[in-house]
Amino acid sequence: MAELVAFREDRLGFRFNIADRALLGRASDCDLILFDRSASRRHAEITKIDDEYHIEDLNSTNGTLVNDLPITEKTALKAFDCVKIGQEIYIFEPYLDVITGPAPAALVLNAVNESQQHIVSAPAMEAAASITSAQASQLAGLSHSLCLGDPEDLTKILVEFLEQHLGGTSISVLWPADVGAFRQTSLLSHPGDKRLLISQVPYRRVTELGQALVWPNIITELFFTAGNRNIEISDHPCLIAPLFSGPDGRMGLVYLENANKVVDEDDLNFFAAAALTASPFIKNTILQREVDDGRRLSSTEPISNLVGRDHQVKVIFSTAAHLAQGSKPIFITGELGTGKASLARHIHQQSPQKNGRFLEVTLSGMSQAQMDLVLFGQEGGPENVVGMMSLANNGTIFLRHIENIPLATQKSILMVLEEGLLYPLGTRHSRLVSVRFITSSQANLQEMVENGSFREDLYARLTSINLALPPLRATRDDIEGLAIHYCSSSAKFLGVPFLGLDHSVVECLRAYPWPGNITELKGECQSMVHFARRGHVVLDSLPVHLRLAPDVFNHGDNVTGDTLLGEAERCYIIKALSSSDGDIEKSASLLAVNPEDIIRKIRAFGLDPLDYQKQYAGPAMGRIPGQTNLPDND
């Protein structure tokens, strides 16, 4: 059985198994459904004749290309032939594994002729045990940063540490996916557009045997031309070490190239120890959310903890509970971090679908190929994937950022909505599903409908019922209860006591404008618990921007969020100038900004550094009162 592997960037890695015959086209009854508008309904056919595969164009409108040449008759396919239909590009029978995920894809190549001289290898545990005392001190700092860091940024913290201490010019992190013994997810790539190219030999030695390696060469380029696979290799060593995910034996890897330095065995020991240090932190983060395919399952957090005393919030959740009894789609609007996922979960818990699953899918950052695979699944390939629509059958699916759905995928979603018919990738057979849709968006969907980037019929179906969540600054009566709940949860997770919030802390929390809403509050509570005094969160436990919040709250309750943010910024600068006796550079250092930036802000707010010098008792000689005395540079 042969394979076609998609090689266009937005569908990279999608595989289609060819049996004895495969029909390619846009029609729903095709074996391989193409999403390109320039493809015909029944565009081309691949057939097996005497153990050889042939492709034939079926009088399509725009033709079929093999190795950039249009075909006019049945044409035999050989390994590495490039089949192009419209903008769809497939490679025939490549020796290539494609690892996808949030980061750019990693490509694992087989049968690569690369030198294996000068390899340095050791079991990762032994290498990590060979570090120097100075390196051990640096790794203690990494552990501290990982412990206090945002769970979403742990991989980034590891990469920044490696870049600082080993000078990595290209770093990639792979992690074992939740399906398949040795399948991986691409978590992070530095720089952000850099894909990892690695051969099977070091890849397997690291992820299956747990070895740390100095590999003597790097693969710099992979491309296919005229039926040939082209690989460019540079004789420059790289570092590869395993990331341990648990006792089940599965391992990820971290890969580092340094174009400016030749790495050695001492670097390998330090590199392996850094990977070993980061592994449990990354593992704990992965356990909190399903990273594979960009999806995560619902939280079990009681919704009662998220509804406080504010009247408008109570009305919204009460209305939502009433609407939940139907089956129509519901559209939720609100600023980032206002709790749209919690409201969606509340609707599910009150609905007739409550015995089914509640699944949440974030659609931002996905290519169309990833999105189609996540939502609809795949059948008939080397590995069947159950899509989220199938998993949510008789339950609820919450789609975030629906403005990112491509038009072709919108049509498939509309089919699920109107007909209850689901077509997994790689098959022409439909599945019957019953799914309750809840959606949210940060874009103006009406404008997208007008400019043709969002289907009007789908827009009408998804947004017929609209619930709008207010920002946290408009529901200040709920802030204390939410803060206590999140501090208590964080303390329990960290294994430290939490005995309450000081009254001055509550005042600061109520005064702050919370541009990040509930999500920002939750993050600040995690930080506050770290710095609590014997379980009590006091004023000194707060970061400076929260401590200064009451100073800006002097314009009444009708002040806008933008006004509050501007006043908060002005207040920070005044405090810094007062603390530094009006010194610009010291003030900039206190606020961790450039002196040029603080000068621009001082001018914008009409402040004068001389007014904050302790020795100043009146207008300075030669200075007009109210005129700012600042350096000329802007």
C-alpha positions in Angstrom: 0.0 0.0 0.0 1.4 3.4 -1.0 0.9 6.8 0.6 0.4 10.4 -0.5 1.8 12.9 2.0 0.6 16.5 1.9 3.5 18.9 1.5 1.8 22.3 1.4 2.6 24.3 4.5 -1.0 24.5 5.8 -1.6 20.7 5.3 1.9 19.5 6.0 1.9 15.9 7.2 -1.6 14.8 6.3 -1.3 11.2 5.0 -3.6 9.3 2.7 -3.2 5.6 2.1 -3.9 4.4 -1.4 -5.3 0.8 -1.8 -6.0 -0.4 -5.3 -7.8 2.7 -6.4 -8.3 6.3 -5.1 -10.5 9.0 -6.5 -9.3 12.6 -5.9 -11.5 15.7 -6.1 -13.8 18.1 -4.3 -16.9 15.9 -4.3 -18.0 14.3 -1.0 -17.9 10.8 -2.5 -14.2 11.1 -3.4 -11.7 8.9 -1.5 -9.4 11.9 -1.0 -11.4 15.1 -0.7 -9.5 18.2 -1.9 -10.2 21.6 -0.4 -8.8 23.7 -3.2 -11.4 25.6 -5.2 -9.4 25.2 -8.4 -9.8 21.4 -8.1 -12.7 19.7 -10.0 -15.3 17.6 -8.3 -13.7 14.4 -9.7 -10.3 15.6 -10.6 -7.9 12.6 -10.8 -7.6 8.9 -10.1 -4.8 6.7 -8.9 -4.9 3.0 -9.7 -2.7 0.1 -8.9 -1.6 -1.9 -12.0 0.8 -4.9 -11.6 2.2 -3.6 -8.3 2.8 -0.1 -9.8 0.7 3.0 -9.2 -0.6 5.2 -12.0 -2.3 8.5 -11.9 -4.7 9.8 -14.5 -6.3 13.2 -14.9 -10.2 12.9 -15.3 -10.6 15.8 -17.8 -10.3 18.3 -14.9 -10.7 22.0 -15.5 -7.1 23.0 -14.4 -5.2 19.8 -15.0 -3.0 17.6 -12.9 0.8 18.1 -12.6 3.4 15.5 -11.8 6.8 17.0 -11.0 5.5 20.3 -12.4 4.6 18.8 -15.8 0.9 18.4 -16.8 -0.1 14.8 -17.5 -2.3 13.8 -20.5 -2.5 10.1 -20.0 -2.0 7.5 -17.3 1.4 8.2 -15.7 3.4 5.8 -13.5 4.3 7.2 -10.1 7.7 6.6 -8.5 9.0 7.4 -5.0 9.3 11.1 -4.4 7.1 12.2 -7.3 5.3 15.5 -6.6 1.6 15.5 -7.5 0.1 19.0 -7.7 -3.7 19.7 -8.1 -4.4 23.4 -7.8 -2.5 24.5 -4.7 -2.6 21.0 -3.2 0.8 19.4 -3.2 1.4 15.7 -2.4 4.6 13.7 -2.3 4.3 10.0 -3.4 5.8 7.5 -1.0 8.3 9.7 0.9 10.4 8.3 3.7 9.3 11.0 6.0 7.6 11.4 9.4 5.9 14.7 10.0 5.4 15.9 13.6 2.9 18.7 14.0 1.7 20.8 16.9 1.6 24.4 18.1 5.1 25.0 16.7 6.3 24.6 13.1 6.4 21.0 12.0 9.4 18.7 12.7 10.4 16.5 9.8 12.0 13.1 10.6 13.9 11.7 7.6 14.8 8.1 6.9 17.7 6.7 4.8 19.9 9.8 5.2 23.6 9.5 4.3 25.2 11.4 7.0 28.6 10.9 8.8 28.4 9.3 12.2 32.0 9.9 13.1 32.8 12.0 16.2 29.5 11.2 17.8 29.4 11.8 21.6 26.7 9.8 23.4 25.8 8.8 26.9 22.6 7.8 28.8 21.0 11.1 29.6 20.9 10.3 33.4 24.6 9.7 33.4 25.4 12.8 31.4 23.3 14.9 33.7 25.2 13.5 36.8 28.5 14.8 35.4 27.9 18.5 35.6 30.1 20.9 37.5 29.2 22.7 40.7 28.9 26.0 38.8 26.5 24.4 36.3 24.5 22.9 39.2 24.0 26.4 40.6 22.8 27.6 37.2 20.3 24.7 37.0 19.0 25.6 40.4 18.1 29.0 38.9 16.3 27.3 36.0 14.3 25.2 38.5 13.3 28.3 40.4 12.2 30.0 37.2 10.2 27.0 36.2 8.6 26.8 39.6 7.4 30.4 39.6 6.8 30.7 35.9 3.4 30.8 34.1 2.5 27.1 33.2 1.9 28.2 29.6 5.5 29.6 29.4 7.5 26.7 30.8 8.8 25.5 27.5 9.8 29.1 26.6 11.6 29.5 29.9 13.7 26.3 29.1 14.5 27.6 25.6 15.5 31.1 26.9 17.8 29.4 29.5 19.5 27.3 26.9 19.9 30.3 24.6 21.5 32.2 27.4 23.9 29.5 28.6 24.6 27.6 25.4 24.0 30.2 22.8 21.5 28.2 20.8 20.7 29.7 17.4 18.0 27.1 16.7 16.1 25.2 19.4 13.1 22.8 19.1 11.1 21.0 21.7 9.1 17.8 21.0 6.9 16.1 23.5 5.1 12.7 23.5 1.6 13.0 22.2 -1.4 11.4 24.0 -1.9 8.9 21.2 0.7 6.3 20.0 3.8 5.1 21.9 6.3 7.2 20.0 4.2 9.8 18.3 5.4 13.4 19.2 3.9 16.9 19.3 6.0 19.9 18.2 5.7 22.2 21.2 8.1 25.1 20.5 10.6 26.2 17.9 13.1 29.0 18.1 13.1 31.1 16.0 9.3 30.9 15.6 9.4 30.0 11.9 12.1 27.4 12.1 11.2 23.8 11.4 13.3 21.0 12.8 14.9 18.6 10.3 16.3 15.5 11.9 17.2 12.0 10.7 15.6 8.8 12.1 18.8 7.5 13.7 19.5 10.2 16.3 15.7 10.7 16.8 15.2 7.1 17.8 18.3 7.0 19.9 17.0 9.9 22.0 13.3 9.1 22.2 13.5 5.4 22.5 16.8 4.7 24.2 17.1 7.9 26.3 20.5 8.9 25.1 21.9 12.4 25.0 23.9 13.1 21.9 26.4 15.4 20.3 25.4 14.7 16.7 28.2 15.6 14.2 26.0 17.2 11.5 22.8 19.0 11.0 20.2 18.9 8.1 19.7 22.4 6.8 17.3 21.9 3.9 14.8 19.4 2.5 13.0 19.8 -0.9 11.6 17.7 -3.7 12.3 18.4 -7.4 11.7 16.3 -10.5 11.1 13.1 -8.5 14.2 13.5 -6.4 14.5 14.1 -2.6 17.1 16.8 -2.0 18.8 17.0 1.4 21.5 19.6 2.4 23.7 18.6 5.3 26.2 20.8 7.2 29.2 19.4 9.1 28.4 21.3 12.3 27.5 19.4 15.5 24.2 19.8 17.4 22.9 18.7 20.9 19.9 16.4 21.4 18.7 15.2 24.7 15.5 13.4 25.9 12.6 14.9 27.9 11.3 12.3 30.3 7.5 12.2 30.4 6.9 9.5 33.0 7.2 5.8 33.9 5.5 4.6 30.7 8.8 5.0 28.9 7.7 7.7 26.4 10.2 10.5 25.9 10.3 13.8 24.0 13.4 15.6 23.0 15.0 19.0 23.0 17.3 19.9 20.1 19.8 22.7 19.9 22.1 24.1 17.2 24.7 26.8 17.8 26.0 28.2 14.6 28.6 30.3 16.4 30.2 27.5 18.5 31.3 23.9 18.3 29.6 22.1 21.2 31.5 19.5 23.2 31.0 16.8 25.9 30.8 19.4 28.7 28.0 21.2 26.9 26.2 17.9 26.4 26.2 17.1 30.2 24.8 20.5 31.0 22.3 20.3 28.2 21.1 16.8 29.3 20.8 18.1 32.9 18.7 21.1 31.8 16.3 18.8 29.9 16.1 16.5 32.9 15.4 19.5 35.2 12.6 20.8 32.9 10.9 17.5 32.2 8.7 17.2 35.4 7.5 20.8 35.1 6.5 20.4 31.4 4.9 17.1 32.2 2.7 18.7 34.9 1.7 21.4 32.5 0.8 18.9 29.8 -1.3 16.9 32.3 -3.4 20.1 33.0 -4.4 20.5 29.4 -4.6 18.4 26.3 -2.0 19.9 24.0 -2.2 17.4 21.2 -4.0 19.0 18.2 -4.4 22.3 20.1 -7.4 21.0 22.1 -8.3 20.7 25.8 -11.1 19.0 27.6 -13.4 20.7 30.1 -12.5 21.6 33.6 -14.4 20.2 36.6 -14.3 23.5 38.4 -17.8 24.1 40.0 -19.6 27.0 38.2 -20.9 28.2 41.5 -17.4 29.4 42.4 -17.5 31.8 39.4 -20.8 33.5 39.9 -20.7 36.1 42.7 -22.9 38.9 43.9 -23.0 41.2 40.9 -26.5 41.5 39.5 -25.7 41.6 35.8 -23.6 38.4 36.0 -26.3 36.6 37.9 -28.8 37.6 35.2 -26.5 36.3 32.5 -26.0 32.9 34.1 -29.7 32.6 34.9 -30.6 33.4 31.3 -28.0 31.0 30.1 -29.5 28.2 32.3 -32.9 28.9 30.7 -31.5 28.9 27.1 -29.6 25.7 27.9 -32.8 23.7 27.8 -33.0 24.0 24.1 -30.6 22.8 21.5 -29.9 25.9 19.4 -26.3 27.2 19.0 -25.3 30.0 21.4 -22.8 32.8 20.7 -20.9 34.3 23.6 -19.1 37.7 23.4 -16.9 39.5 25.8 -13.3 40.7 26.3 -10.5 38.3 26.6 -10.5 36.6 29.9 -14.1 37.3 30.9 -15.0 33.7 31.5 -16.6 32.7 28.2 -15.4 29.1 28.7 -17.0 29.0 32.2 -20.3 30.2 30.8 -20.2 27.7 28.0 -19.5 24.9 30.6 -22.4 26.2 32.7 -24.8 26.0 29.7 -23.7 22.4 29.1 -24.2 21.4 32.8 -27.7 22.8 32.7 -28.6 21.3 29.3 -30.2 18.0 28.2 -26.7 17.2 26.8 -25.1 17.2 30.3 -24.5 13.5 30.3 -22.4 13.8 27.1 -19.0 15.4 26.8 -18.2 19.1 27.0 -15.2 19.7 24.7 -13.4 23.0 24.1 -11.4 23.8 21.0 -9.3 26.9 20.4 -9.2 27.5 16.7 -6.6 30.2 16.6 -3.1 29.3 15.4 -4.3 26.2 13.4 -3.8 25.5 9.8 -6.8 24.3 7.8 -5.3 20.8 7.8 -4.9 20.7 11.5 -8.3 22.2 12.1 -10.0 19.6 9.8 -8.2 16.8 11.5 -9.0 18.0 15.0 -12.7 18.7 14.3 -13.6 15.9 11.9 -11.0 13.2 12.5 -9.4 10.9 9.9 -10.2 7.4 8.7 -8.3 5.1 6.3 -4.9 6.5 7.0 -1.9 4.9 8.8 -3.6 6.0 12.0 -7.3 6.7 12.5 -8.0 9.9 14.5 -11.3 10.4 16.2 -12.4 14.0 15.7 -13.8 16.3 18.3 -17.2 16.4 16.6 -17.4 12.6 17.0 -16.2 12.8 20.6 -18.9 15.5 21.4 -21.7 13.4 20.0 -24.8 13.8 22.2 -22.8 16.5 24.1 -21.5 20.1 23.6 -18.6 21.5 21.7 -17.3 25.0 22.5 -15.4 26.6 19.5 -13.3 29.6 20.5 -12.1 32.2 17.9 -14.4 31.0 15.1 -13.2 33.9 12.9 -10.2 31.6 12.1 -12.4 28.9 10.4 -11.6 28.7 6.6 -14.5 28.8 4.2 -14.1 25.1 3.2 -14.2 24.1 6.9 -17.2 26.4 7.5 -19.2 24.4 4.9 -18.4 21.1 6.7 -19.5 22.6 10.1 -22.7 23.9 8.5 -23.4 20.3 7.3 -23.0 19.1 10.9 -25.3 21.9 12.1 -28.1 21.4 9.5 -28.0 17.8 8.6 -26.1 16.2 11.5 -23.7 14.7 8.9 -20.0 14.4 9.6 -17.4 13.4 7.0 -14.0 12.4 8.5 -11.0 13.0 6.4 -9.9 10.2 4.1 -13.4 8.7 3.6 -16.5 9.4 1.6 -18.8 7.9 4.2 -20.7 10.2 6.5 -21.4 9.7 10.2 -24.5 10.9 12.1 -23.8 13.1 15.0 -25.9 15.3 17.4 -23.8 18.2 18.8 -24.7 21.3 20.6 -22.6 24.3 19.4 -21.4 27.1 21.6 -19.0 29.6 20.0 -17.1 32.8 20.6 -15.1 35.3 18.6 -12.9 38.3 19.0 -13.6 39.6 15.5 -16.5 41.5 13.9 -18.2 38.6 12.2 -20.7 40.8 10.5 -17.9 42.6 8.7 -16.4 39.2 7.7 -19.8 38.2 6.3 -19.9 41.4 4.2 -16.4 40.9 2.8 -17.1 37.2 2.0 -14.7 35.6 4.5 -17.4 34.1 6.7 -20.5 32.4 5.4 -23.8 34.3 6.0 -25.8 31.1 6.5 -23.4 29.8 9.1 -23.2 33.2 10.8 -27.0 33.3 11.1 -27.1 29.8 12.6 -24.3 30.3 15.1 -25.3 33.8 16.4 -29.0 33.7 16.6 -28.7 33.6 20.4 -26.1 36.0 21.8 -24.9 36.3 25.5 -22.5 39.2 26.3 -20.2 38.9 29.4 -19.2 42.2 31.1 -15.5 43.0 31.9 -14.3 42.4 35.4 -13.9 46.1 36.1 -17.6 46.5 35.6 -18.4 43.8 38.3 -16.1 44.8 41.1 -18.4 43.3 43.8 -17.3 39.8 42.5 -13.5 40.5 42.7 -13.1 39.6 46.4 -14.9 36.2 46.1 -13.1 35.3 42.9 -9.7 36.2 44.4 -10.3 34.1 47.5 -11.4 31.2 45.3 -8.3 31.4 43.0 -5.9 31.9 45.9 -7.3 28.9 47.7 -7.0 26.8 44.6 -3.5 27.9 43.9 -2.4 27.3 47.5 -3.9 23.8 47.4 -2.0 23.0 44.2 1.3 24.3 45.6 0.8 22.6 49.0 1.0 25.9 51.0 -1.5 27.4 53.4 -3.9 30.2 52.6 -5.7 32.0 55.4 -7.3 35.0 53.7 -6.8 38.5 52.1 -6.0 41.6 54.1 -8.6 44.4 53.8 -6.0 46.6 52.1 -5.4 43.9 49.5 -9.1 43.7 48.7 -9.2 47.5 48.2 -6.3 47.3 45.7 -7.9 44.4 43.8 -11.2 46.3 43.5 -9.5 49.5 42.3 -7.4 47.9 39.6 -9.0 48.0 36.1 -8.1 44.3 35.2 -7.5 44.7 31.4 -7.0 40.9 31.3 -10.2 40.3 33.3 -10.7 37.0 35.2 -7.7 35.3 33.5 -5.4 38.1 34.7 -6.9 37.9 38.2 -6.3 34.2 38.4 -2.6 34.7 37.4 -2.1 37.4 40.0 -3.6 35.2 42.7 -1.1 32.5 41.9 1.7 35.0 42.4 0.2 36.4 45.6 0.1 33.0 47.2 3.8 32.6 46.5 4.6 35.7 48.4 2.0 35.4 51.2 3.2 35.7 54.8 2.4 32.5 56.7 -0.8 32.1 54.6 -1.9 35.7 54.8 -1.9 37.8 51.6 -1.0 41.3 52.8 -0.1 44.5 50.9 3.5 43.6 50.5 2.4 40.4 48.8 1.1 42.4 45.8 3.1 43.5 42.8 3.6 47.3 42.5 0.9 47.9 39.9 -1.7 46.4 42.2 -0.5 48.3 45.2 -0.8 51.6 43.4 -4.2 50.9 42.0 -6.2 52.9 44.6 -4.3 56.1 43.8 -5.9 56.2 40.3 -9.4 55.5 41.5 -10.5 59.1 42.2 -12.8 59.8 39.2 -16.0 58.0 40.3 -17.5 54.8 39.0 -18.1 56.0 35.4 -14.4 56.2 34.4 -13.4 54.1 31.4 -10.8 51.3 31.4 -8.5 53.4 29.1 -8.7 56.3 31.5 -7.8 54.1 34.5 -4.9 52.5 32.6 -3.6 56.0 31.8 -4.0 57.2 35.3 -2.3 54.0 36.6 0.7 54.7 34.3 0.9 58.3 35.4 0.8 57.1 39.1 3.7 54.7 38.5 5.8 57.5 37.1 5.0 59.9 39.9 5.9 57.2 42.5 9.1 56.4 40.7 10.1 60.1 40.4 9.4 60.6 44.1 11.4 57.6 45.1 14.4 58.6 42.9 14.4 62.3 43.8 13.4 63.2 40.3 16.3 61.3 38.6 15.2 60.2 35.2 17.6 57.2 34.9 16.8 55.9 38.4 13.1 56.3 37.7 13.5 54.3 34.5 15.4 51.6 36.3 12.7 51.3 39.0 10.1 50.9 36.3 12.3 48.6 34.1 11.9 50.9 31.0 14.3 52.9 28.9 15.0 56.5 29.9 13.7 57.7 26.5 10.4 56.0 27.1 9.9 57.6 30.5 10.8 61.1 29.1 8.1 60.7 26.5 5.6 59.7 29.1 6.5 62.6 31.4 6.0 65.0 28.6 2.6 63.4 27.7 1.4 63.7 31.3 2.7 67.2 31.8 5.0 66.2 34.7 8.3 67.9 35.8 11.1 65.9 37.4 12.2 69.0 39.4 8.8 69.0 41.2 9.9 65.7 42.8 13.3 66.7 44.0 13.4 67.0 47.8 15.5 70.2 47.7 13.1 72.0 45.4 11.2 74.7 47.2 9.9 76.9 44.4 10.4 77.8 40.7 13.9 77.3 39.7 16.0 80.3 38.5 15.3 80.8 34.8 12.4 78.3 34.6 8.9 79.2 33.8 6.5 77.5 36.3 4.7 74.5 34.7 7.4 74.1 32.0 9.0 70.7 32.0 12.8 70.6 32.1 13.8 67.5 30.2 16.7 66.4 28.0 16.3 67.3 24.3 16.6 63.7 23.1 13.2 62.0 22.5 
